[in-house]
Amino acid sequence: MPLIFAPCNVLLRVVRIHVDEKVKRHLENLGISVNCELEVLSQSGGSVILRIKEGRLALDRDMATRIFVAVKEA
């Protein structure tokens, strides 16, 4: 499911990132890559605030629709 539809406060795993290589490298530098774990802290108008590792990151609606996640199994 796209990140903008992901539930808040649930551990998620990135399964696919649908962007070009330049943007993908930038996201990897920020800590977002396939199989990484993250959590949506809040959503507002399509924008999301994520918890990745020990930091927080805000993504706009356009970028959040290009990152696909799945609920991490326990």
N, C-alpha and C positions, 0 to 999 in steps of 0.2 A: 504494500500500500504506500502511496506517497506520504512523505513526512507530514504534510499539512493535515492529513486525516488520522494521524497516529494519536492514541490516547495520551493524556498527560500522566506523569508520575509512574510510568511503566517502563521497565528496562527493554530497550529495543536493540536490534542488530541490523546494520546496514547491509542490504542484499544486492543493491545495484545503484550506480550513480550514472545518470544519463546526461553527461556534459562532454565538452571537448577536452583534449589532453591538457591544455594550459590551465583550464579551470579545475580539472581533476587534481593536478599537481598542487594548485593553491589550496584546495580543500584538504589534501593530504597533509600539507604543512600546518593546517589548522587542527588536524587530528581526526578528520572525517575520511574514512576509507572503507572499502568493502570489508565486512566482518567486524568492524569496530562496534563497540557498545556505546549507546547514548540514551538520554532520557529527555523527553519534552517537558520543560518546566512550566511553560505557559504559551498560549496562542492568542493572537489578536489580529483579526482582519487578514488571516492567511500567513502573517509573519509568525515565526516561532522563536522561542528562546530555549536553547538546548544546554544540557549538562553533558560535557564530554570530559572524561577523566576527572580532573580536579578543577576544570574551568567552565565558564559559560560562554555561549556564542549565540548571537542573534542572526537569523537568516530571513531574507525577504520572501515573499510569496513565490516569486519566480524560481528561486533556488530551491525552496522547500518542495516544489512540485517535481523537481528533477532527481530527488534523493528518495529511494525506495527502501522501506524498512519492514521488518517482521518482528513480532513480539518474541523476545528471547525466551526459550524454553528453560525451565528450571533444572 
